[in-house]
Amino acid sequence: MAKDFIADLSLEIFYFLTLALFLAGFMEYFWPDIILAYFNLNYLLLLWLLDFIFLLIWTDKICIRGKK
């Protein structure tokens, strides 16, 4: 039960970070230096990558191929 809660929470954080990265990239494309002047996107990308690795290791929620 605790594993399911942690997996669901991590998946929701992954969705939020993915949306934040796309929005920041979109805003930087149309309004340069609107985000980068205040926040380094590398930190956001690092958090996203760590959460993705955690999801791959901890859970089976992200499945590319069917289970055998």
C-alpha positions, 0 to 999 in steps of 0.5 A: 500500500505504501509502495502504491502511494509513493508510486502514485505521488512520484508519477504525479510529480513527474507529470507536473515537472513535465508540464513545467518544462514544456511551459518554461520552454514555450515561454522562453521561445516566445519571450526570451529571458522571462524564466532564465533571468530568475530560474535556471532550468537545469535544476528543473531538468535534473529533478525531472530526470531523477524522478523519471529514473526513480519511476523506472526503478521503483514502479512498473507504472511506465510500461513500454512493452507488455509484461510476460 
